[in-house]
Amino acid sequence: MAFKLQNVSKVAYRLLTSVVKSSSLSASSKIVCTGFKDVNTTTRAFTRSLWYASNPGGGTQGMNVPPEMGGIVGVRGPSHLCACGCAGLHTEGDKELANFLEREIKLEKKHQQKDALPEVPGFHPTFDGAKVSLSKNENGEGVVISFNINHSVEAEGSGEGESDEEGPLMRSYPDFHVEVTKDGQPTLSLRCSFSTDLNDGEEDEVDQQEDKFIIDEVSIYKDPSMDSVYTVGSEVMDGDLYDLLMNMLEERGVTDSFTDTLCEFATSVEHSQYIQFLQSLKEIAKS
C-alpha cells in the first residue's frame, strides 16, 4: 500500500507532539517539532530532519533526548565532503585530471626547447599575459611591435616518421602590429601577418613569393582607440605604395630574417604560457 508523504508527516508530527508534551525536550528540539505544523510547505525540511535524526546511537550533539525515546533517535551533523578535513570536493574525476596533468607537464617540459626565451636583437620585450611587445628607440623614432599569442599555434610538417608521443611540431605565427612614431608626428600603424601558406603550393610558386610576411592594412592615428581612424587594406592599395612600405619596414629591421626570429620567440612564449596554464589547472584539480 502506498502512503503519501503528507500523511507520514502528520503521523510523525502527532508522535513528536506527544513526546514534547510528556517530556522535557530542549527549546531547540521543540522548535524542530513545532516546525512541522504546516505540512504542505515543510515536507522537504521534515524529510531532511529525519535524515539527520536517523543515526541510532550516533550521539545527540547537544540535544537533550528524553529517556522515553530510548536512544532510538540520534542527531548528527552533515558529513564532510572530503575525508582530508578541508571541506572541499574531491571527486574521482579531479584525481584523474590531476594525475594526467602531472604527466603532461613533465612531457611538455621535456619538449621545451629552451629554459630562457630567445632574444630578439635590437628590441626590448615586455609581457602582459598573452600580449607581448617588442620596442626600440633610435634617433628620436620609436618602433613597437606587438602581438597576441592566443590562437596563433599551428602544426608544422606532415608528421611522417614522428612518434605518437612527440607528435607534429607546434609553432606560433601571430599577427603583429608595427607602430612607427616620430617626434611630433602621428603614429604610423601597419598590421602584418605571416605567410604560413608558402609550402602549400608548388616549388616554382614558392620561388616567386619573396616575403615571409605581408602587410594587411595601414592606418595613421594620434589615438588608436578612436573608431573613426581611416584604414587602408592592402588588397586595394597601389602595388608601388605597398612595396615602398615593405622597404620602410625593412629599414627598421622588420625583415624575413626578423620574422623567423619573431616566430621562434612567439613559439617559446606560447609554450611557456601553456605550461603555466597546465600547472594552474593541476593546482585547481588538487585543491
C-alpha positions in Angstrom: 0.0 0.0 0.0 1.4 3.4 -1.0 1.3 6.2 1.6 1.5 9.9 0.8 4.5 11.8 2.3 2.0 14.3 3.8 0.2 11.5 5.7 3.5 10.2 7.1 4.4 13.8 8.1 1.1 14.2 10.0 1.6 10.9 11.9 5.2 11.8 12.8 4.0 15.2 13.9 1.5 13.7 16.3 4.1 11.3 17.7 6.6 14.1 18.2 4.0 16.4 19.8 3.0 13.7 22.3 6.7 13.3 23.2 7.1 17.0 23.7 4.1 17.2 26.0 5.2 14.2 28.1 9.0 15.1 28.4 11.4 17.9 28.9 12.9 18.4 25.5 15.2 21.4 25.0 13.9 24.5 23.4 15.7 23.8 20.1 14.1 20.3 20.0 10.6 21.8 20.5 11.2 24.3 17.7 12.0 21.3 15.4 8.7 19.7 16.4 6.5 22.7 16.1 8.1 23.5 12.7 6.0 20.7 11.1 2.6 22.3 11.6 2.5 23.5 8.0 2.8 20.1 6.4 2.4 21.2 2.8 5.3 23.7 3.0 7.7 21.9 5.2 7.8 18.3 3.7 11.3 18.7 2.4 12.6 20.2 5.7 10.9 17.4 7.6 12.4 14.6 5.5 15.8 16.3 5.8 15.5 16.4 9.6 14.6 12.7 9.6 17.8 12.1 7.6 20.0 13.7 10.3 18.0 12.0 13.0 18.4 8.5 11.6 21.6 7.6 13.2 20.8 5.2 16.2 23.4 5.6 19.0 25.2 8.3 17.0 25.1 10.9 19.7 22.8 13.9 20.1 25.4 16.6 19.8 23.9 19.0 22.3 20.2 17.9 22.1 18.6 16.6 25.3 16.9 13.4 24.1 14.5 12.1 26.8 14.6 8.6 28.2 11.2 7.9 26.6 12.8 7.9 23.2 15.2 5.2 24.4 18.2 6.4 22.3 16.3 5.5 19.1 16.8 9.0 17.7 20.3 10.4 17.4 21.2 13.7 15.8 24.3 14.1 13.6 25.7 16.9 11.5 26.2 16.8 7.8 29.2 14.6 6.7 32.3 16.4 5.3 32.7 16.5 1.6 36.4 15.5 1.8 38.0 12.9 4.1 41.1 15.0 4.5 39.1 17.6 6.5 39.5 20.5 4.1 35.7 20.6 3.4 36.5 20.7 -0.3 35.0 18.5 -3.1 37.5 15.8 -4.2 36.0 13.7 -7.0 37.5 10.8 -8.8 37.5 12.9 -11.9 39.5 15.6 -10.2 42.1 13.0 -9.1 42.4 11.6 -12.7 42.7 15.1 -14.1 45.5 16.0 -11.6 47.4 12.7 -12.4 47.1 13.3 -16.1 48.3 16.9 -15.8 51.3 15.9 -13.7 52.4 13.6 -16.6 51.6 16.2 -19.2 53.6 18.9 -17.5 56.7 16.6 -17.3 56.3 15.8 -21.0 55.9 19.4 -22.0 58.9 20.5 -20.0 60.9 17.7 -21.6 60.0 19.0 -25.1 60.6 22.6 -24.1 63.4 23.8 -26.5 65.0 26.4 -24.1 64.6 27.3 -20.5 65.1 31.0 -21.4 63.3 32.9 -24.1 65.3 33.6 -27.2 66.5 37.2 -27.7 65.2 39.5 -30.4 68.2 41.6 -31.4 67.7 45.3 -31.0 64.3 45.1 -29.3 63.3 45.1 -25.6 60.4 42.8 -24.7 57.6 43.4 -22.3 54.9 40.9 -21.3 51.3 41.1 -20.2 49.9 37.6 -20.2 49.3 36.6 -23.8 50.2 40.1 -25.0 53.8 40.8 -26.0 55.5 44.0 -27.1 58.9 44.5 -28.6 60.2 48.1 -28.6 63.2 50.1 -29.6 64.1 53.8 -29.9 66.6 55.2 -32.4 67.3 58.7 -33.5 64.1 60.1 -31.9 62.0 57.4 -33.6 60.1 54.7 -31.7 59.3 51.3 -33.1 56.9 49.0 -31.3 56.0 45.5 -32.5 53.1 44.0 -30.6 51.3 40.7 -30.9 49.0 38.2 -29.0 49.9 34.6 -28.8 46.3 33.4 -28.4 45.1 31.2 -31.3 48.4 31.6 -33.0 49.7 28.0 -32.9 49.8 25.7 -36.0 51.1 22.2 -36.5 54.1 22.3 -38.7 55.1 19.4 -41.0 53.2 16.3 -42.1 54.1 14.3 -39.0 55.5 11.4 -41.0 58.2 9.5 -39.1 57.2 11.2 -35.9 56.4 9.1 -32.8 53.0 9.3 -31.2 54.5 10.7 -28.1 56.1 13.7 -29.8 53.5 14.5 -32.4 53.9 17.3 -35.0 55.9 20.4 -34.2 53.8 23.2 -32.9 54.8 26.8 -33.9 53.3 30.2 -33.2 52.5 32.5 -36.1 50.8 35.5 -34.5 49.5 38.5 -36.4 51.6 41.5 -35.4 51.3 45.3 -35.4 54.2 47.6 -36.2 53.9 51.1 -34.9 56.3 53.8 -36.0 56.3 57.1 -34.1 58.4 60.1 -35.0 58.7 63.2 -32.8 55.7 65.4 -33.1 54.1 63.2 -35.7 51.1 60.8 -35.6 51.7 57.1 -35.3 52.0 55.0 -38.4 50.5 51.6 -37.8 50.9 48.6 -40.1 49.1 45.3 -39.3 51.0 42.4 -40.7 50.6 38.6 -40.7 52.8 35.6 -41.5 52.7 34.0 -45.0 52.2 30.5 -43.5 50.9 29.1 -46.8 54.3 29.2 -48.5 54.6 25.4 -48.5 51.1 24.7 -49.8 51.9 25.4 -53.4 54.4 24.2 -56.0 58.1 25.0 -55.8 58.0 27.5 -58.6 55.2 29.4 -56.8 57.3 29.4 -53.6 60.2 30.9 -55.5 58.0 33.8 -56.7 56.9 34.5 -53.2 59.7 36.7 -51.8 58.3 37.8 -48.4 57.6 35.6 -45.4 55.1 38.2 -44.1 52.5 40.5 -45.7 51.0 43.9 -44.8 47.3 43.5 -44.2 46.3 47.1 -43.5 47.8 50.5 -42.8 46.5 53.4 -40.7 47.7 56.7 -39.2 46.4 58.0 -35.8 47.1 60.0 -32.7 44.7 58.0 -30.6 44.4 54.3 -31.5 41.2 53.9 -29.5 39.2 56.2 -31.9 36.7 54.3 -34.1 36.9 57.0 -36.8 40.5 56.2 -37.8 40.7 55.6 -41.5 42.3 52.2 -42.6 43.7 51.2 -45.9 43.6 47.5 -46.8 46.5 46.0 -48.8 44.0 44.5 -51.3 43.1 47.9 -52.6 46.5 49.5 -52.1 48.6 50.6 -55.1 51.3 48.0 -55.7 54.2 50.5 -55.7 53.0 52.0 -52.4 52.9 48.5 -50.9 56.4 47.8 -52.0 57.7 51.1 -50.5 56.0 50.4 -47.2 57.7 47.0 -47.1 61.0 48.8 -47.8 60.2 51.1 -44.9 59.7 48.2 -42.6 62.9 46.5 -43.8 64.9 49.7 -43.0 63.6 49.4 -39.4 64.6 45.8 -39.0 61.3 44.1 -39.9 62.7 41.6 -42.5 62.2 38.0 -43.4 65.0 37.1 -41.0 63.3 39.1 -38.3 60.1 37.2 -38.8 61.9 33.9 -38.4 63.2 35.2 -35.0 59.8 36.5 -34.1 58.2 33.1 -34.8 60.8 31.4 -32.6 60.3 33.9 -29.9 56.5 33.7 -30.0 56.6 29.9 -30.0 58.7 29.9 -26.8 56.4 32.4 -25.1 53.3 30.4 -26.1 54.8 27.2 -24.9 55.8 28.7 -21.5 52.3 30.1 -21.1 50.8 26.7 -21.9 52.9 25.0 -19.2 51.9 27.6 -16.7 48.3 27.0 -17.7 48.7 23.3 -17.0 50.3 23.9 -13.7 47.5 26.2 -12.6 44.9 23.7 -13.7 46.6 21.0 -11.7 46.5 23.1 -8.6 42.8 23.7 -9.0 42.2 20.0 -9.5 44.2 19.1 -6.4 42.7 21.8 -4.1 
